[in-house]
Amino acid sequence: MKKKKIQTRVITGRIKNKLIECPPGIIRPMTSMVKEALFSIIGDCSDLKMLDLFTGSGNIAIEAYSRGLEDADMVEYDWNKKNTIIKNLTNAGFKNANLFIQDALKFCAYCKKKYDFIMLDPPFNWDKKKKLLNLISDNELLTPDGFIVIHLHKKDILEDKIGRLTCYDKRLYGINMLLFYRYD
């Protein structure tokens, strides 16, 4: 029996309905409902510099691109996802996306750039979420007005204050939770 490929679509914007293929292996793409809610909150992305950690298929960065984002740095640890991510970026026409196949903690430890929007979508069972947020805070990877969104299981618990970051919004969608952090 042939395994069915998992796909998602771009919700709106300049490449509305463009298919995004999910790579093989362990992946948990953000549901359309949660993605639509996220981007309803964020709005236009045209002036943002984005870092997409645990990019998976490139789904979130490509949705932001459809809504005006011009460039993004995308980090994925799993080499087996690289070709699918590149294929998705090419199909979307997203030329100014930089893909790094690297551990998110190592990337953030050595990164010297600042971002307006940092998306964290780690596996639900990944136990280093707080450590990563502390690293982002300590290395000042956010611009002064920047924000972080972390996608978690609703049972996950993260403090409202981590380093210089403060949680300013929390949204629940079924088993999914989005936490929004910024500098206090």
TISE-541425 format. One record per residue (C-alpha): x, y, z; chain; residue in three letters. Coordinates in Angstrom, 2 decimals. Each point is the difference from the previous one (the first is absolute). Last residue first. Layout:
<pts>
+---------+---------+---------+------+------+
!       X !       Y !       Z ! unit ! code !
+---------+---------+---------+------+------+
!       X !       Y !       Z !    A !  Ala !
...
+---------+---------+---------+------+------+
</pts>
This chain:
<pts>
+---------+---------+---------+------+------+
!       X !       Y !       Z ! unit ! code !
+---------+---------+---------+------+------+
!    9.28 !   43.65 !   28.68 !    A !  Asp !
!    1.45 !   -1.58 !   -3.12 !    A !  Tyr !
!   -2.55 !   -1.97 !   -1.96 !    A !  Arg !
!   -1.81 !   -3.34 !    0.30 !    A !  Tyr !
!   -3.13 !   -1.46 !   -1.61 !    A !  Phe !
!   -1.19 !   -3.48 !    1.02 !    A !  Leu !
!   -2.05 !   -2.10 !   -2.43 !    A !  Leu !
!   -1.73 !   -3.10 !    1.34 !    A !  Met !
!   -1.24 !   -3.04 !   -1.87 !    A !  Asn !
!   -2.12 !   -2.81 !    1.49 !    A !  Ile !
!   -3.21 !    1.69 !   -1.19 !    A !  Gly !
!    0.99 !    3.56 !   -0.92 !    A !  Tyr !
!    1.28 !    1.92 !    3.05 !    A !  Leu !
!    1.50 !    3.50 !   -0.15 !    A !  Arg !
!    2.44 !    1.68 !    2.38 !    A !  Lys !
!    1.12 !    3.62 !   -0.16 !    A !  Asp !
!    2.60 !    2.25 !    1.67 !    A !  Tyr !
!    2.58 !   -2.59 !    1.08 !    A !  Cys !
!    3.00 !    1.97 !    1.21 !    A !  Thr !
!    3.57 !   -0.38 !   -1.24 !    A !  Leu !
!    3.01 !    1.50 !    1.79 !    A !  Arg !
!    0.99 !   -3.44 !    1.33 !    A !  Gly !
!   -3.19 !   -2.08 !    0.00 !    A !  Ile !
!   -3.07 !    1.65 !    1.55 !    A !  Lys !
!   -3.48 !   -1.48 !   -0.54 !    A !  Asp !
!    1.42 !   -3.40 !    0.90 !    A !  Glu !
!   -0.51 !   -2.92 !   -2.33 !    A !  Leu !
!   -2.37 !   -2.88 !    0.62 !    A !  Ile !
!   -0.94 !   -2.47 !   -2.68 !    A !  Asp !
!   -3.48 !   -1.53 !    0.34 !    A !  Lys !
!   -1.37 !    2.01 !   -2.96 !    A !  Lys !
!    2.62 !   -1.55 !   -2.30 !    A !  His !
!    2.31 !    2.72 !   -1.23 !    A !  Leu !
!    0.52 !    2.48 !   -2.83 !    A !  His !
!    2.36 !    2.82 !    0.98 !    A !  Ile !
!   -0.39 !    3.49 !   -1.41 !    A !  Val !
!    2.77 !    2.51 !    0.59 !    A !  Ile !
!   -0.30 !    3.76 !   -0.39 !    A !  Phe !
!    2.05 !    2.94 !   -1.18 !    A !  Gly !
!   -0.37 !    3.65 !    1.04 !    A !  Asp !
!    3.56 !    0.31 !    1.37 !    A !  Pro !
!    1.34 !   -2.37 !   -2.70 !    A !  Thr !
!    0.25 !   -3.58 !    1.20 !    A !  Leu !
!    3.19 !   -2.09 !   -0.05 !    A !  Leu !
!    1.25 !    1.54 !    3.24 !    A !  Glu !
!    2.51 !   -2.78 !    0.74 !    A !  Asn !
!   -1.28 !   -0.39 !    3.57 !    A !  Asp !
!   -3.67 !    0.12 !   -1.07 !    A !  Ser !
!    0.37 !   -2.48 !   -2.86 !    A !  Ile !
!    2.02 !   -2.26 !    2.31 !    A !  Leu !
!   -2.61 !    0.24 !    2.76 !    A !  Asn !
!   -2.72 !   -0.90 !   -2.53 !    A !  Leu !
!    2.06 !   -3.00 !   -1.11 !    A !  Leu !
!    0.56 !   -1.21 !    3.59 !    A !  Lys !
!   -3.73 !    0.35 !    0.69 !    A !  Lys !
!   -0.86 !   -2.14 !   -3.03 !    A !  Lys !
!    2.63 !   -2.68 !    0.76 !    A !  Lys !
!   -2.28 !   -2.98 !    0.70 !    A !  Asp !
!   -1.17 !   -0.89 !   -3.52 !    A !  Trp !
!   -3.19 !   -2.09 !    0.46 !    A !  Asn !
!   -2.25 !    2.36 !   -2.01 !    A !  Phe !
!    2.52 !    0.03 !   -2.84 !    A !  Pro !
!    1.26 !    3.56 !   -0.42 !    A !  Pro !
!   -1.98 !    2.75 !   -1.75 !    A !  Asp !
!    1.86 !    3.17 !    0.93 !    A !  Leu !
!   -0.69 !    3.03 !   -2.20 !    A !  Met !
!    2.16 !    3.09 !    0.46 !    A !  Ile !
!   -1.40 !    3.24 !   -1.35 !    A !  Phe !
!    1.81 !    3.37 !   -0.07 !    A !  Asp !
!    3.44 !   -1.59 !   -0.23 !    A !  Tyr !
!    3.51 !    0.98 !    1.00 !    A !  Lys !
!    3.12 !   -1.54 !   -1.49 !    A !  Lys !
!    3.16 !   -1.19 !    1.79 !    A !  Lys !
!   -0.86 !   -3.70 !    0.17 !    A !  Cys !
!    2.52 !   -2.19 !    1.84 !    A !  Tyr !
!   -2.07 !   -1.29 !    2.95 !    A !  Ala !
!   -3.23 !    0.23 !   -1.99 !    A !  Cys !
!    1.28 !   -2.41 !   -2.68 !    A !  Phe !
!    1.40 !   -2.34 !    2.64 !    A !  Lys !
!   -3.33 !   -0.15 !    1.85 !    A !  Leu !
!   -1.96 !   -0.50 !   -3.23 !    A !  Ala !
!    2.18 !   -2.96 !   -1.10 !    A !  Asp !
!    1.06 !    0.42 !   -3.61 !    A !  Gln !
!   -1.12 !   -0.37 !   -3.58 !    A !  Ile !
!   -0.12 !    3.71 !   -0.79 !    A !  Phe !
!   -2.34 !    1.24 !   -2.73 !    A !  Leu !
!    0.22 !    3.61 !   -1.15 !    A !  Asn !
!   -3.19 !    1.31 !   -1.58 !    A !  Ala !
!    0.34 !    2.85 !   -2.48 !    A !  Asn !
!   -1.23 !   -1.88 !   -3.07 !    A !  Lys !
!   -3.54 !   -0.89 !    1.11 !    A !  Phe !
!   -1.61 !   -0.92 !   -3.34 !    A !  Gly !
!   -2.47 !   -2.28 !    1.77 !    A !  Ala !
!    1.06 !   -3.02 !   -2.07 !    A !  Asn !
!    3.66 !    0.80 !    0.74 !    A !  Thr !
!   -0.64 !    0.32 !    3.74 !    A !  Leu !
!   -1.95 !   -3.27 !    0.03 !    A !  Asn !
!    2.74 !   -1.83 !   -1.94 !    A !  Lys !
!    2.66 !    1.36 !    2.36 !    A !  Ile !
!   -2.04 !   -1.21 !    3.00 !    A !  Ile !
!   -0.50 !   -3.41 !   -1.62 !    A !  Thr !
!    3.72 !   -0.36 !   -0.73 !    A !  Asn !
!    1.04 !    0.97 !    3.55 !    A !  Lys !
!   -2.42 !   -2.21 !    1.97 !    A !  Lys !
!    2.34 !   -3.00 !    0.18 !    A !  Asn !
!    2.73 !    2.25 !    1.45 !    A !  Trp !
!   -2.07 !    0.34 !    3.21 !    A !  Asp !
!    1.06 !    2.96 !    2.16 !    A !  Tyr !
!   -2.03 !    2.70 !   -1.73 !    A !  Glu !
!    0.68 !    3.74 !    0.12 !    A !  Val !
!   -1.55 !    2.63 !   -2.26 !    A !  Met !
!    1.32 !    3.52 !   -0.46 !    A !  Asp !
!   -2.57 !    2.18 !   -1.69 !    A !  Ala !
!   -0.31 !    2.60 !   -2.72 !    A !  Asp !
!   -2.71 !    1.99 !   -1.77 !    A !  Glu !
!   -3.04 !   -0.52 !    2.22 !    A !  Leu !
!   -3.12 !    1.35 !   -1.73 !    A !  Gly !
!   -2.87 !   -2.28 !    1.01 !    A !  Arg !
!    0.95 !   -2.84 !   -2.37 !    A !  Ser !
!    3.48 !    0.17 !    1.53 !    A !  Tyr !
!   -1.56 !   -0.41 !    3.47 !    A !  Ala !
!   -1.78 !   -3.15 !   -1.24 !    A !  Glu !
!    3.32 !   -1.21 !   -1.44 !    A !  Ile !
!    1.76 !    0.66 !    3.32 !    A !  Ala !
!   -2.72 !   -1.95 !    1.84 !    A !  Ile !
!   -0.05 !   -3.04 !   -2.31 !    A !  Asn !
!    3.76 !   -0.38 !   -0.52 !    A !  Gly !
!   -0.46 !   -3.77 !    0.11 !    A !  Ser !
!    1.47 !   -0.57 !    3.46 !    A !  Gly !
!    1.07 !    3.55 !    0.93 !    A !  Thr !
!    1.24 !   -0.95 !    3.46 !    A !  Phe !
!    1.04 !    3.64 !    0.47 !    A !  Leu !
!   -1.42 !    2.61 !   -2.38 !    A !  Asp !
!    1.90 !    3.28 !    0.33 !    A !  Leu !
!   -1.77 !    2.93 !   -1.64 !    A !  Met !
!    0.82 !    3.57 !   -0.98 !    A !  Lys !
!   -3.30 !    1.86 !   -0.16 !    A !  Leu !
!   -1.09 !    2.97 !   -2.10 !    A !  Asp !
!   -2.27 !   -1.91 !   -2.40 !    A !  Ser !
!   -1.57 !   -2.31 !    2.58 !    A !  Cys !
!   -3.55 !    1.37 !   -0.01 !    A !  Asp !
!   -2.17 !   -1.37 !    2.79 !    A !  Gly !
!    1.56 !   -1.57 !    3.09 !    A !  Ile !
!   -3.27 !   -0.87 !    1.80 !    A !  Ile !
!   -1.82 !   -1.20 !   -3.12 !    A !  Ser !
!    3.24 !   -1.78 !   -0.87 !    A !  Phe !
!   -0.11 !   -2.10 !    3.15 !    A !  Leu !
!   -3.73 !   -0.72 !   -0.33 !    A !  Ala !
!    0.46 !   -1.23 !   -3.57 !    A !  Glu !
!    2.92 !   -2.19 !    1.05 !    A !  Lys !
!   -2.00 !   -1.43 !    2.91 !    A !  Val !
!   -2.98 !   -0.86 !   -2.22 !    A !  Met !
!    2.22 !   -1.29 !   -2.82 !    A !  Ser !
!    1.66 !   -2.42 !    2.40 !    A !  Thr !
!    3.69 !    0.46 !    0.75 !    A !  Met !
!    1.93 !   -2.82 !   -1.61 !    A !  Pro !
!    1.09 !   -2.79 !    2.31 !    A !  Arg !
!    2.97 !   -1.75 !   -1.57 !    A !  Ile !
!    1.89 !   -3.19 !    0.64 !    A !  Ile !
!    1.42 !   -1.38 !   -3.21 !    A !  Gly !
!   -0.69 !    0.90 !   -3.59 !    A !  Pro !
!   -0.38 !    3.65 !   -0.98 !    A !  Pro !
!   -3.36 !    1.78 !   -0.08 !    A !  Cys !
!   -0.93 !    1.46 !   -3.36 !    A !  Glu !
!   -1.28 !    3.56 !   -0.15 !    A !  Ile !
!   -2.72 !    0.60 !   -2.59 !    A !  Leu !
!   -0.67 !    3.55 !   -1.19 !    A !  Lys !
!   -3.59 !    0.91 !    0.93 !    A !  Asn !
!    0.78 !    3.74 !    0.32 !    A !  Lys !
!    3.36 !    1.01 !   -1.51 !    A !  Ile !
!   -0.35 !    3.79 !    0.29 !    A !  Arg !
!   -1.98 !   -0.12 !    3.21 !    A !  Gly !
!   -2.15 !   -2.62 !    1.68 !    A !  Thr !
!   -0.08 !   -3.45 !    1.57 !    A !  Ile !
!    3.09 !   -1.64 !   -1.50 !    A !  Val !
!   -0.81 !   -3.68 !   -0.20 !    A !  Arg !
!    0.95 !   -3.18 !    1.84 !    A !  Thr !
!    1.23 !   -3.33 !   -1.24 !    A !  Gln !
!    0.60 !   -3.47 !    1.41 !    A !  Ile !
!    1.09 !   -2.56 !   -2.55 !    A !  Lys !
!   -1.94 !   -3.27 !    0.04 !    A !  Lys !
!    2.05 !   -3.15 !    0.67 !    A !  Lys !
!   -0.29 !   -2.56 !   -2.78 !    A !  Lys !
!   -1.40 !   -3.38 !    1.02 !    A !  Met !
+---------+---------+---------+------+------+
</pts>
